[in-house]
Amino acid sequence: MRYIVDMKEGEQVQEHYLCVNKQVLKTRAGKTYYSLKLQDKTGVVDAKIWDLNDGINDFNEHDYIKIDASVIMFQNAIQLNIRRLRRSSEGEYEPKEYIPVSSRDIKEMYGEILVYVNDIENKYVSALVKKFFVEDKQFIKNFQEHTAAKTMHHSYYGGLLEHTLCVVNMCKFFAENYKVINKDILYAAALFHDIGKIKELSSFPIIEYTDSGQLLGHIMMSTEWVGERIKEIPGFPVDLANMIKHCILAHHGELEYGSPKKPQTIEALALHFADNCDAKLRTFSDLLENGDEEDNWLGWQRIFESNVRRTRF
């Protein structure tokens, strides 16, 4: 596999890639050409097909394609000039090679999630989390594989699992240091807070918002999903259910950030801090990892409302 990140100017590439965008355009002289964006797990590269000859077979956006191309530099970025192209056949490519993947082991992370599941003592809360994380095999598969976002933090295979684990780890710290916190409510809410993203966002390789995701959003969808499972548990206390659902509804912290409610319990506040902290630190980490190693300053970042700097001394 020739990964995009390793491409060098002057190389010839004969490889399979995922076509994530296809535009039919015209030059100033009126000649039709294709402008593409191709993806593998290491990144995205621009590609052009200037000569629509017999070597360019029919293909669509979101197809896996086999290309024969030259690597050039254009405006200080790698670009591909494609001479020949065809659709890839099933078995010629491994889908996981074409999507960004968590650097952590999926099974190992899920094992850590189960430690928290099994640490919940309240019988009702325990039954609730196990309905998702132990008994529902399809949910477990989707939760392990799904992204936590379309383009922001943890936007990769296993991202939802990794983000959730980081959030629960921080919640453990809060619960151990602030004894007034109800650990069971906080752990459950942390485990559940983003599960609606499984329904809000489509699955890999192409991540888009679903219709229900656009209309409802993951906060509402997470809360509704948990509420449906609560109804399956006889005698589940109404106040306990409301405490857990409130944490989910309030985890973005502010109405303008999408939360229907602001945090009104200490568990909801702790969850908001943990979620926000992990999202911001992951975003900052990605900036550092993807930025030019030679640059100290990485430019103005809207999410932080500041020009951000690499730490050197």
N, C-alpha and C positions, 0 to 999 in steps of 0.2 A: 504494500500500500504506500503510495507516494502522498504524504500528508501536505496539505496546503501550507502549513507553517514552515515546512522545510524547503519549499520551492525557491529556486534561484534563477536569476535572469539568464537567459540563453539556453535553458534546459528544454528538452522535448519531453512531454508528458503523455503517456498512454495509460489512462486510469479511469476508474468509475467514481462518479461524484453524484451528490443529490442536487438537482436543480431546484432552488428555492424561489427563484424569480426569473421570468422570461418576458421580455418586452420586444415587440416588433416596431422598429424605428426606421427612419429614413435619413440618409446623409443630406447635406446641403444640395448635392447634385441630384437628389431624388431617388437614389439607390436604396433598396430595402436591406436592412441588416438586423441581426438579433443581438440584444444586450442581455446577458445572463448573470445571475449570481449563483455560484456553485458552493456547496458546503460539505465539509467533513467534520469530524469531532474536534479538529484543531482550529477551525475558523471558516471564514467566507472569503471568496475571491471573485472579483469581476472578470467576466469573460465576454468576448465578442466573436461573432461569426460574420465576417465581412462578405464572404463568397458563398451564397446559398446554392451550392452545386449538388450533384447527385450523391456526394459523400455525406451530405447532411440529411439523415433520415428523420421521419416525423417523430416528434416528441412533444410533451406538454410540461408545464410547470408542475413541480412536485414529483416528477419522474426521476428515477435513478438512470444515469446516462454514462456511456463509455465514450471518452473523447480522445482525440489525437490532436495535441495542441503545442504551441510554442509559448514559453514564458518570457514576457517582456516587462520593462518598467515603464509606467505611465503616471506622471504627476507624483513621483516618489512612492508609488505603490505597485505591487505585483499585479499583472494582468495576463490573461490567457487569450491568445489568438487561436481559435479552433478551426482546424482544417477538415476533420471528419468527426461524425457523431452518430451514435445510435442509442436506442433504449437498451438498458442493461436487462439481461434475462435473470429470472429468479435463480438464486444459487450462485450468481457471480459476485454478489456483494453481501456483506454482513451489516445489517441495519445499524447496529451499535457503533460502527466505525464512522457514522455520518452524523452523529449527534453528540453534543458536549456531555461528558459523563463526570459524576462526582469523583474526586480523587480518593475518596474513602471507600472501603469495602462495604457493599450494600448489606450483606448478611451480618457482618460485624455490627454495623450501626443498628440494624433491626434487633439484634440480640440485646443491645443496650437499651433500646426502647422497651423491650419486654421486662427488663429489670424494674423499670418504673411502673409498668402495668401491674406487676406482681407485688409491688411495694404499697399499693393502695389498700387500705384496711377497711374502709366503710363497705359493707356488703353490697349496697346498691350501686355505689360508684364503681366498685370492682366489677360487678356484673356488666355494667354499661361499657366500660372500656374494653372488657374481654369480648363483648359482642362484635366490636370492630377489629381489635388487634390480635385476637386469638381465634375466634370462631369463623370470621368472614374471610374465606380464602381469596375471593376476588378483590375485596377491599385491600387486603394485605399486599397482593400483587400490584395493584394500581398505586397504592401508597408508596411502595418501594421504588417504583419506576418513574413517578410523575415529577415534573418540574414544580418549583415553588413560585415561578413567575414567567411571564412571556419574555421580558427583556431585562428586568432588574436583577435583584439578588437571587442567587441559587437557581439560575435559569438553565438547568441542565438535568440530565437523567439522574435520578436519585436526589435531586435538589430539595424536594418537599420533605423527604425523610431526614436529610442532613440538617435542614433548617429547624425542623421540629425537635430533633435531638438536641441541637444547640440551645433552643429555647427552654426545653425541659431541664437541661443541665443548669442553666442560670436560675430557673425557678427552684431547683433543689437548694442552691446557695441561699436564695431569699428565705425559703422555708426553714432552713437550719439556723439562720441568723436573726429571724424575726418570728418568735415563737407564737405570736398571735395569729399568724397565717395558718389557715386550714390547708394542710399539705395535700389531702386527697382532692379537694376541689381544685386547687392550683394545678396539680399534676394532670388531672383529667382535662381541664380547660386548655392547658398547654398542648396536650396530645391532640385535642380536637380543633384547635383554633383555626387551622388552615385546611382542614380536610375537604372543605367545599371547593378547593382549587382543582380537585380531581374532576369535578363536574363543570367548573367555571372555564377551564382551559382544555383544549383538545390534546390528544396524546401525540407523542413524537411519531414521525420526524418533523412535522410542521405544527408549530404551536400557534393556535388562534383562539380567540374568545368564542365560546359557544353562544347560542342564542340566549339560553337561560343564564349563562355567565354575564352577558351584557345587561340583561334585564334585572337580575337579582344581585349578582356579585357573590364572592366566596364567603363573606361574613354571614350574610343571610342564609346562604345554602348550607354552611357548616352548622348553624344554629338549628335549622329545620331538620337536617339529617339526624343530629343528636336527639332532637325532640321526638322524632319518629321512633327511634330505638328505645327511648325512655318509656314510651307507651307500651312496649313489649315486656317491661319488667313490673310485675304486680307489686303494688304498694310503694312504688318509688315516691318519696316525699316531694310534695310540690315545691316547698321552699328550697330544698336541695337542688332540684331541677332548675329552678329560676336562678340560683347562684351560679351554677355552671354555665347556663346559657347567657347570663349577663356578662360573664368574663369574655365569652366569645364575641358578643355584640360590641363590647367596649375595647377590644384589644388594639385598635388603631389609635385610641386615646382621645381623638378630637373629632368633632362632627365633620369638619372640613376635610379630614383625611379618610372619610368613608365609614366611620363608626356610627351606628344609629344611636348609641348611648356613650356618654363619657364614663370613665371608671367611677363606681360608687362603692366598691368594696376593696379591701386591701389586696385580695387575691386578683381582682381585675386590674388594679394598678400595677401589681408585680408582673402580671402577664404582659401588660402593655410595655413596661420597661424592658423586659426580656426580649420581646418580639422586636421592638424598635432598635435595641442595642445590637442584636444579631444582624438585622437587615442592614444597618448603617456600617457596621464593621466589615461585613462581607462585601458590601459595595466598595468601601475604601480599599480593602484588600485586593479586589479585582482591579481597581485603578492602578495600584502599585505593581501588580503582577503583569498587567497588560501594557503599561506605559514604557516609554523608552528608558532603559536602565541608566543612560547617561544624563537624563534630565532630573534635576532636583525638584523643580516646580512642574506640576502636572496640569496647571491651568484652572480656570474658574469652573467649579462644579455646582450646578444648580441645586442638587439635593442637599449640599452642605452650605450653600450660600456663601462660598468662600473659595479663594485660590488655595489649593492644597499642595503640600510639600512632602517629598520623600525624606525620611529620617536618615541623616548622615552626620557623623561627628568624627 
